[in-house]
Every structure is written in C-alpha cells, then in structure tokens.
Amino acid sequence: MSRSSRRQPVPPPPARPRRPRALPRLAGVALLATGLVGGSAAVAVAAPRSATGSTVAEVPPQTTPGPCAYTETPDEPPARPVPLPPDPRRTPDHGTVRVTLRTNHGPIGLTLDREQAPCTVQSFLHLARHRFYDRTPCHRLTAYPTLSVLQCGDPSGTGEGGPGYRYADELPTDLPPAPTDPTGARRVYARGLLAMANAGPDTNGSQFFLVYADSALRPNYTVFGEVDAAGLATLDRIAAGGIAPTPEDPAPVDGAPALPVEIRRAVRGR
C-alpha cells in the first residue's frame, strides 16, 4: 500500500505486527483495518500422523487458569525464553508499582497502575523479573503530528517479537476526545502515558509504547501507567535525535530512532 494522499493522513497506531510482517511505516486509515489486523482465508491442513500412521492429536495452547488467562501462542514463539506469568485468582488490582527502565540515554521511570490494568501490570512485572526486557532495543519512533511515541519491548528488535503468549485488552474508558478528529472516534493518549502495543483485539504481549507528545488514537490500546518527569526528559532527548533515514525515505516520520535506544535493565523500583 502506498502512502496516503489525504491532506491529513492518519498514521498507523503502535502495533505488534503478526509474524512475518515487518514494521509498518505506512500512513492511511485503511492500514488499521488491513495492515495490522487483517485475516487470511482458511486453508485445509491434514492432521499430523505418527510413524505408525495413526493420527497425532494436536496439543492445545496452554492457558493459565486465573482471571487473566494468559495463553501460549505456538505460532509466535517467544523472542526470548520466558514462562507464562502467574495468574492468581485474586490478581492484585489496587495500588501502583514503580519500575525503572535504565537506558543508554538515561533512566525512564514508570509508575504502573494495577487498578487501571491489573493483568497488564502483572505481565509486565513478570517479564521484567525474568529479565525479558534487559538488553533490548526500542525499535520504533514516530513523529507524526497525531502520533508521537517510542515503542519498545521486542528483544529481536524487528517489531515482530513477543513473549510467546497473549492476553486480553484492559481498555481505557476515560480518555478525552481528540480535538483533531471531528468524528470523535479517536482519543487523546496524553504525553507521559504508558500503553501496550498490539496486533488487534486481545493480542497483548510484551511490546509497549511511551507517549512523548499528545497523540490521537482509537482507544484500542491498554493504558497501564505513566512516565515520570526524568523519563520524559530522556524521551525528549531521544525524540530530538529524530528517525533514522533510509534509502527509500530520507526524512521519515516513523522508523528506527536515529539515536539507537537500548533498555539495559528493567528493574522494579527507582
């Protein structure tokens, strides 16, 4: 799909593309419906058979028994080995938790909100505890007028990697309407918000985005915390460096940060 010729193109939202898709950099409303959440025609596949010729039963993906129902994604194996998160019947849903992303550009302090998104916070802490985020790049920076985010959380750095499991959305209900969208469909993801990237409904994994300037998005992305003042200063330095040019686009507004960003360590606390 070519870049849209609309006067005010709507950029693609932060997303975790499904394998084997590459990081999307196209603008246009249609991408939301086709480029990120597109389905495919059903294909008949013969059941696998053992060496004796008998049919081998397929093992269903494992799902945790608690309210978060973290579910394995065999077709999308983990970018880095990690078990399924704990899923207690009484998932903590009150209070906040501090996490610091120690990057090569300085610290990015996060305050995770359990009440806003308990399953997301639980998963994020689980991944940090297992050092899933350590030594991982932030692969995507956007600088559209209506989308200004840094996207991280894929150890492969391709924008396609995840933890090998998915879980349901915990969508925000209190975001204000975006003044740039007369239809009222988009909401303001304000500067400083921390939210999950996805590849469609209920496909949360490990990728997340940090908003460094007010952005207009459909409320399809779980908000689970905020970036502190020091973290915003770090984000501003990264954003000021711009986006790495490519042979196809010498002045991109969506792509790898020109100043490479690495999360050296994600730790609970300050």
SULKA-V130216 format. One record per residue. N is the residue number from 1. PHI is phi in whole degrees, -180 to 180 (999 if undefined). PSI is psi in whole degrees, 0 to 359 (999 if undefined). Layout:
n & phi & psi
N & PHI & PSI
N & PHI & PSI
//
This chain:
n & phi & psi
1 & 999 & 132
2 & -84 & 166
3 & -62 & 142
4 & -67 & 148
5 & -98 & 9
6 & -64 & 154
7 & -65 & 321
8 & -125 & 82
9 & -63 & 143
10 & -93 & 118
11 & -70 & 158
12 & -67 & 143
13 & -74 & 162
14 & -58 & 134
15 & -154 & 156
16 & -103 & 98
17 & -59 & 144
18 & -77 & 144
19 & -59 & 140
20 & -102 & 29
21 & -69 & 146
22 & -87 & 170
23 & -58 & 121
24 & -74 & 140
25 & -132 & 18
26 & -95 & 149
27 & -103 & 153
28 & 133 & 143
29 & -62 & 324
30 & -62 & 335
31 & -62 & 325
32 & -60 & 325
33 & -90 & 331
34 & -115 & 322
35 & -78 & 332
36 & -112 & 329
37 & -119 & 13
38 & -64 & 142
39 & -95 & 186
40 & -140 & 159
41 & -67 & 147
42 & -68 & 139
43 & -124 & 130
44 & -76 & 130
45 & -127 & 131
46 & -68 & 143
47 & -66 & 139
48 & -65 & 150
49 & -124 & 150
50 & -79 & 178
51 & -63 & 336
52 & -87 & 355
53 & 96 & 353
54 & -79 & 152
55 & -70 & 135
56 & -97 & 124
57 & -70 & 133
58 & -75 & 138
59 & -84 & 122
60 & -68 & 153
61 & -59 & 141
62 & -75 & 138
63 & -128 & 134
64 & -68 & 151
65 & -84 & 352
66 & -84 & 190
67 & -68 & 341
68 & -85 & 336
69 & 48 & 55
70 & -65 & 130
71 & -124 & 130
72 & -59 & 151
73 & -124 & 83
74 & -58 & 329
75 & -78 & 349
76 & -130 & 78
77 & -63 & 159
78 & -65 & 142
79 & -70 & 339
80 & -150 & 133
81 & -57 & 130
82 & -158 & 139
83 & -77 & 170
84 & -65 & 147
85 & -68 & 160
86 & -64 & 151
87 & -144 & 68
88 & -67 & 153
89 & -58 & 324
90 & -108 & 77
91 & -64 & 130
92 & -55 & 127
93 & -132 & 24
94 & -137 & 151
95 & 88 & 176
96 & -124 & 161
97 & -135 & 134
98 & -91 & 136
99 & -136 & 139
100 & -117 & 127
101 & -93 & 111
102 & -89 & 106
103 & -108 & 170
104 & -72 & 355
105 & -110 & 3
106 & 124 & 172
107 & -76 & 146
108 & -123 & 104
109 & -84 & 135
110 & -122 & 143
111 & -115 & 111
112 & -88 & 138
113 & -109 & 105
114 & -65 & 323
115 & -66 & 325
116 & -72 & 322
117 & -156 & 75
118 & -61 & 319
119 & -71 & 325
120 & -68 & 316
121 & -62 & 317
122 & -61 & 318
123 & -67 & 316
124 & -62 & 316
125 & -65 & 322
126 & -61 & 314
127 & -67 & 321
128 & -65 & 319
129 & -64 & 325
130 & -90 & 11
131 & 60 & 30
132 & -63 & 325
133 & -88 & 351
134 & -68 & 139
135 & 56 & 46
136 & -122 & 146
137 & -84 & 157
138 & -97 & 111
139 & -88 & 348
140 & -140 & 131
141 & -126 & 134
142 & -119 & 149
143 & -140 & 37
144 & -71 & 158
145 & -60 & 333
146 & -117 & 14
147 & -154 & 108
148 & -131 & 93
149 & -141 & 157
150 & -112 & 127
151 & -111 & 134
152 & -139 & 181
153 & 104 & 7
154 & -116 & 107
155 & -58 & 335
156 & -77 & 341
157 & 73 & 9
158 & -96 & 344
159 & 87 & 2
160 & -112 & 349
161 & -88 & 154
162 & -152 & 192
163 & -91 & 1
164 & 86 & 13
165 & -150 & 164
166 & -136 & 166
167 & -157 & 168
168 & -74 & 157
169 & -68 & 152
170 & -131 & 76
171 & -77 & 147
172 & -73 & 149
173 & -123 & 0
174 & -121 & 18
175 & -77 & 139
176 & -72 & 154
177 & -62 & 145
178 & -78 & 122
179 & -64 & 342
180 & -83 & 354
181 & -116 & 101
182 & -66 & 343
183 & -77 & 341
184 & 80 & 3
185 & -75 & 328
186 & -95 & 152
187 & -122 & 164
188 & -87 & 115
189 & -92 & 100
190 & -74 & 157
191 & -50 & 130
192 & 99 & 352
193 & -77 & 150
194 & -116 & 126
195 & -143 & 162
196 & -89 & 138
197 & -84 & 159
198 & -155 & 175
199 & -118 & 30
200 & 129 & 178
201 & -57 & 134
202 & 59 & 39
203 & -122 & 30
204 & -63 & 144
205 & -141 & 256
206 & -119 & 342
207 & -79 & 140
208 & -141 & 166
209 & -135 & 149
210 & -113 & 124
211 & -90 & 118
212 & -101 & 351
213 & -152 & 148
214 & -47 & 133
215 & -130 & 153
216 & -111 & 115
217 & -140 & 153
218 & -64 & 146
219 & -76 & 56
220 & -106 & 13
221 & -127 & 124
222 & -64 & 124
223 & -94 & 127
224 & -135 & 16
225 & 168 & 191
226 & -137 & 157
227 & -98 & 137
228 & -80 & 177
229 & -62 & 318
230 & -64 & 322
231 & -65 & 321
232 & -66 & 324
233 & -64 & 321
234 & -64 & 315
235 & -61 & 320
236 & -63 & 322
237 & -66 & 320
238 & -66 & 314
239 & -64 & 324
240 & -65 & 335
241 & -72 & 343
242 & 82 & 191
243 & -112 & 138
244 & -63 & 126
245 & -71 & 157
246 & -127 & 164
247 & -58 & 328
248 & -79 & 333
249 & -144 & 100
250 & -74 & 346
251 & -137 & 66
252 & -73 & 156
253 & -115 & 10
254 & -158 & 119
255 & 162 & 199
256 & -69 & 140
257 & -60 & 139
258 & -64 & 328
259 & -97 & 102
260 & -53 & 137
261 & -116 & 129
262 & -129 & 130
263 & -81 & 107
264 & -77 & 326
265 & -159 & 138
266 & -112 & 116
267 & -127 & 145
268 & -76 & 132
269 & 105 & 188
270 & -85 & 999
//
